[in-house]
Amino acid sequence: MSVLGTILASLAIAAGALASLSLIVLCFAGAPNSSDAQLRMIYTYMALAAIGGLACAGGGIALIVYQHYWPAAVVGGLPIVVLFVLIAWVSIKQ
């Protein structure tokens, strides 16, 4: 079970890292036609997405080291949920 748990948790962490990267790219794509105040807000969101993605990946890796595979998958995959919620929120808001 430990090999399968490690693989699944690692895949969840990788997917969470890609979701964080996607969120950063989506924020960066909205920057060209923004005012100075909006740019500061966008850059703040990008920094928070990067810090959150790194924290989730680090937490997931730490949980794998301590052999807590399902919590590692949940913590590592948390940016995926955040990305979907933000995309749905932006879609509904328009």
VOPAGU-2260 file (C-alpha; in pm, 1 decimal, decimal comma):
REM VOPAGU-2260
SITE   aa  ch    i         X         Y         Z
SITE  MET   A    0       0,0       0,0       0,0
SITE  SER   A    1     285,5     239,7      67,2
SITE  VAL   A    2     404,4     238,0    -295,1
SITE  LEU   A    3      55,9     301,2    -430,5
SITE  GLY   A    4      -7,3     569,1    -166,3
SITE  THR   A    5     320,5     739,3    -248,4
SITE  ILE   A    6     243,3     739,8    -620,5
SITE  LEU   A    7    -109,3     874,0    -575,2
SITE  ALA   A    8       0,8    1142,8    -331,0
SITE  SER   A    9     286,1    1242,8    -562,3
SITE  LEU   A   10      46,7    1273,7    -855,3
SITE  ALA   A   11    -187,2    1488,3    -646,6
SITE  ILE   A   12     102,1    1713,8    -547,0
SITE  ALA   A   13     212,2    1744,2    -910,0
SITE  ALA   A   14    -142,0    1830,1   -1018,6
SITE  GLY   A   15    -164,8    2089,2    -741,5
SITE  ALA   A   16     162,2    2245,4    -853,9
SITE  LEU   A   17      32,8    2265,4   -1210,4
SITE  ALA   A   18    -290,1    2422,1   -1085,8
SITE  SER   A   19     -89,2    2685,6    -896,9
SITE  LEU   A   20     114,2    2755,5   -1207,7
SITE  SER   A   21    -205,9    2784,2   -1412,6
SITE  LEU   A   22    -347,7    3032,0   -1163,4
SITE  ILE   A   23     -32,1    3242,2   -1181,8
SITE  VAL   A   24     -41,9    3240,8   -1563,6
SITE  LEU   A   25    -411,0    3337,2   -1566,0
SITE  CYS   A   26    -341,1    3627,7   -1332,7
SITE  PHE   A   27     -44,8    3733,8   -1544,9
SITE  ALA   A   28    -261,3    3723,8   -1859,9
SITE  GLY   A   29    -496,1    3983,7   -1711,7
SITE  ALA   A   30    -219,3    4232,0   -1638,7
SITE  PRO   A   31    -159,9    4412,9   -1973,4
SITE  ASN   A   32    -478,5    4623,2   -1976,7
SITE  SER   A   33    -488,3    4705,1   -1606,7
SITE  SER   A   34    -444,9    5025,0   -1412,3
SITE  ASP   A   35    -173,1    5067,8   -1151,3
SITE  ALA   A   36    -404,5    4972,4    -863,9
SITE  GLN   A   37    -524,1    4665,0   -1049,5
SITE  LEU   A   38    -165,2    4565,8   -1128,0
SITE  ARG   A   39     -73,6    4577,1    -759,0
SITE  MET   A   40    -374,9    4358,9    -679,8
SITE  ILE   A   41    -289,3    4112,2    -959,6
SITE  TYR   A   42      74,1    4087,9    -848,1
SITE  THR   A   43     -40,2    4032,3    -490,8
SITE  TYR   A   44    -267,9    3749,5    -605,0
SITE  MET   A   45      15,6    3599,6    -807,9
SITE  ALA   A   46     248,2    3608,4    -506,8
SITE  LEU   A   47     -19,2    3452,0    -285,1
SITE  ALA   A   48     -81,9    3178,1    -542,4
SITE  ALA   A   49     289,3    3102,2    -560,0
SITE  ILE   A   50     330,4    3096,3    -182,0
SITE  GLY   A   51      17,1    2884,7    -138,2
SITE  GLY   A   52     126,6    2640,1    -407,4
SITE  LEU   A   53     469,4    2602,1    -251,8
SITE  ALA   A   54     318,7    2557,9      94,8
SITE  CYS   A   55      79,4    2288,3     -29,1
SITE  ALA   A   56     355,5    2106,6    -215,0
SITE  GLY   A   57     587,4    2125,8      85,3
SITE  GLY   A   58     315,3    2010,9     321,0
SITE  GLY   A   59     227,4    1722,6      92,9
SITE  ILE   A   60     589,0    1614,0      67,7
SITE  ALA   A   61     629,6    1636,6     445,2
SITE  LEU   A   62     320,6    1419,2     492,3
SITE  ILE   A   63     458,5    1162,8     246,1
SITE  VAL   A   64     779,8    1150,3     448,4
SITE  TYR   A   65     575,7    1077,3     762,3
SITE  GLN   A   66     375,8     814,6     567,1
SITE  HIS   A   67      37,7     990,4     579,5
SITE  TYR   A   68     -52,0     936,2     216,2
SITE  TRP   A   69    -419,7    1036,2     197,7
SITE  PRO   A   70    -370,5    1363,0     388,4
SITE  ALA   A   71     -69,3    1428,6     162,5
SITE  ALA   A   72    -290,1    1388,0    -143,7
SITE  VAL   A   73    -551,2    1623,5       2,7
SITE  VAL   A   74    -298,4    1890,9      99,6
SITE  GLY   A   75    -108,9    1859,2    -228,0
SITE  GLY   A   76    -427,3    1875,9    -434,4
SITE  LEU   A   77    -577,4    2174,9    -253,4
SITE  PRO   A   78    -466,6    2425,6    -523,2
SITE  ILE   A   79    -683,9    2235,8    -772,9
SITE  VAL   A   80    -992,9    2312,1    -566,9
SITE  VAL   A   81    -888,5    2675,6    -529,3
SITE  LEU   A   82    -836,6    2706,7    -905,6
SITE  PHE   A   83   -1179,2    2560,6    -985,1
SITE  VAL   A   84   -1352,1    2781,9    -728,8
SITE  LEU   A   85   -1183,7    3095,8    -861,0
SITE  ILE   A   86   -1262,5    3010,4   -1222,8
SITE  ALA   A   87   -1626,8    2947,1   -1131,3
SITE  TRP   A   88   -1640,9    3270,6    -932,9
SITE  VAL   A   89   -1499,5    3474,4   -1222,0
SITE  SER   A   90   -1734,6    3302,5   -1466,9
SITE  ILE   A   91   -2041,2    3371,5   -1254,4
SITE  LYS   A   92   -1938,5    3729,0   -1182,8
SITE  GLN   A   93   -1930,5    3826,0   -1550,0
